[in-house]
Amino acid sequence: TFLIVLGTALIAASLLLTVYNMQTELKAGAHSAQILEQLTEQKAAQQPANTATPETTLPPEAGIETIWQPDYVRFPEMEMPSVEFEGHLYIGTLRIPSLGLELPVMSDWSYPQLKIAPCRFSGSAYQNDLIVIAHNYNSHFGQLKKLMPGEEISFTDMAGNVFCYAVAETEILKPRQMEELVGTDYPLTLLTCTIGGETRVTVRCEKTGEIPAR
C-alpha cells in the first residue's frame, strides 16, 4: 500500500511539474512577444542612439571625398545602447528565421531574467564577441539544436544597426566549461541548457555582414 501511495504521489508531482513548465513556457513566449512589440515602437519613436562620424576631416577643396562611418565602427569599445521596459534593459532583437524566432535580448543576465527573455551573457556585437543565453523553452532557445551550418541569424541593436551571421557549428559543452564558451573567435554564440541541465547546446556563428543604421 505504501509503494502504491508513493508511486501515485510521484506521478502526480510529475504531472504538476509538467503543467507548471508548460505554463511558464507559454508565459515566457507571450511576454517576449509583448516586449518585442513595445521595443519596436520605442525604437521607431526615439532618436537613433548612434551617429555617423567622418573618418577624415580634410576640407572640401582638398578634393578627397569624406568617408562616413557609424560610431560603433570607429569606437567598438562603446556600450551598446539600451531601452528600458518594465524595469529591464534591452540591447536589441535576435532573429532566427529558420526557427521562426524574433526575440528581445536583455542587456545582462540573471536566472529570473532568463524566464522573461534571452539575455546577453557577455560581449558586444561591436567587438564581435557577443554571447546570448536563453532557457530551453520552445519559444526561446529550445530548438537551437536543430540549426544547421549556413543558416542565417541576425541581431539588431537598439540604434537600428543590423549584424548578420551564419551558423558555423554546434557544440555540446558541460556546465563548467567556461573557457570553451568564451575563449573563441566566433562573433556570435548562442547558448541554452539541454533538458535536465546536464549539458549546454552551444551554437557558434560567423559574421557575414552588417547594415549600419542611417
N, C-alpha and C positions, 0 to 999 in steps of 0.2 A: 504493500500500500504506500509506503514511504517513497519508493522509487517511482511509482506511478504519479504521485503528487509532485515529486521533484521534476520529473520529466515534463509534466503538464505546465509547471511553473516556468521551466526553461523555454518551452515552446512559446508560451505567452509573452515572456520577456523578449524573445527573438522577434516576434511579430510586432510588438510595441516599438522596438528599436528600428525595425524596417520602416514602419509607418512614420516614425519621427524623422528618420533620414530622408524619406521621400518628401515630407512636408518642408524640411529645412532646404532641400534642393529646389523645390518649387518656389519657395520664398526668395531664395538667392537669385534665381533666374528672373523673377518678376522685379526684384529690387534693382538688379543690374540694368534691365531694360528701362526702368524709370529713371535711373541715374544717367544713362546714356542720352535719353531724350532731353533731360534738363541741361546736361553739359553741352549738347549740340546747340540748344537755344542760347545758352550763355555765351558760348564761343562766337556765335553769329552776331550777338549784340555788342560784344566788347571790342575795344580797340585791339588790334593784333599786338601780342606781347613782344614780338621780336621786330627789329628794324634792320634795314639793309645798310651796310657801311661800305663806303668806297674803298677799294683796295689800293687805289692810287689817288693822290690829290693834286696831280700836276694841272696847271692852268690850261684852259681850252686851247690857247694859242700854241701849246706845245705839240698839238696835232696827235695826241695819244688819247684814244677813247677810254673813258673812265670805266673800270670794271667794278660791278656791284656784287657783293656777296652778303648773305644773311649773317647776322651776328654770331649764330651758333657755329658757323664755319670758321670765322675768324677767331672766335673765343670759345672753343669747345668745352672748356672747363666751367662755363657758366651753368647755373642751375636751370633745369627745365621749368618753364612757367607752370603754375598750377591754378586750379579753380577749386574753391571750397563749396561743398554741398553737404548739408546735414552734418556739419562738424568734421568732415573728412576732406582731405586734399587729393585732387586727381590731376595726373600729369598728361593724360591723353587717352586714346582709344586704340584697341588692338583688334585687327580684322584677320580672320582665318576663313577665307571663302569656302574652302573645301569641306569645312565642318559647319558652315552656316553660322559662324560666330562673329559678333561685333560686341566688344566688351570694354567698359571703362577700366582704367588702371589707376589704382591709388598710388600716392607718392611714396608711402612707406608701408611696411608690412607688420602685422601682428595677427595672432590667431583669431581674435574677434573680428578683425577687419577682413580676413580671408573668407569669412562666412557671408560677407556682403559683395565683394568683388575681387578680381585678381589684383595683386599688389606688386610694386617694384621691390625686389629683394635687394638689389644693388645696381650700381652703374647708371649709365646715361646713354640715350640714343645719340647724343652729340659726340660722345667719346667711344662709341662702338663697343660697349661692354654691358649693355642692358640685360638684366635678368629679371623675368617676370614669373611669379609663382601664383598658383591658384589651387583651390580644392578640386577633387576629382568628381565634382558634380557634372552631370551631362551638360548642364547649362554653362559651365565654366571649362575646366580642362579635362573632363572625364574621358573624352575621346582623343586625347592628344596622341596616344599610341598608334592611332590609325593614320597619322600623317606620313606621307611618302616623300622621299627625296625629290626636290624640284618644286614641290607645291608652294604656292605664294602665301606670304604673310605680310601685313603692313602695320606700322604703328604711326599714328598721327598725334603730334603733340598739341598742347592747348593753344599754340600760336598758329596752327594750321600747316606746319611743316610735315610732310609725309615721307616716311622712311620705309623702303621696300626691301623685302628679304625673300629668300627661298630656303626651304628645308634642306639641310646638308646631311644630317644623320641623327639617329635616335640612340641614346644610351640609357642603360638601367643602372642607377647608382644606389649605393647604400646610404642611409641617413647621415652617416658620419664622414662621407667622402666630400668634404667641403672644398679641399684643394682641387679635386677634379671638377667640381661645379664651377668655381670662379677662375681657375687657373687655365683659361683657354683664350684663344684669339678670336673666338666667334663673336660677331657684333650683337647677336641676339640669342638668348637662351630662354626656353620656356620649361617650366618645371611643375610637376604635380606628383602626389603620392599614388601608389597603387592601392587597391582595396586591401585593408589591413595595415597599411603604412609601413610594410617591411622594406620596400624599395621605392625609388623615385624615377618616374619616367622623365627623361631629360631630352628635349629636342633642341638641337643646335642649328642655327640659321646663318647663312651667308648673306651679306648685303648685296643687293642687285641694283640699287639706285635710290634717288631721293628727289622729292619735288618741293623746293622751298616755297613758303607762302609769299604771296605778293601783296 
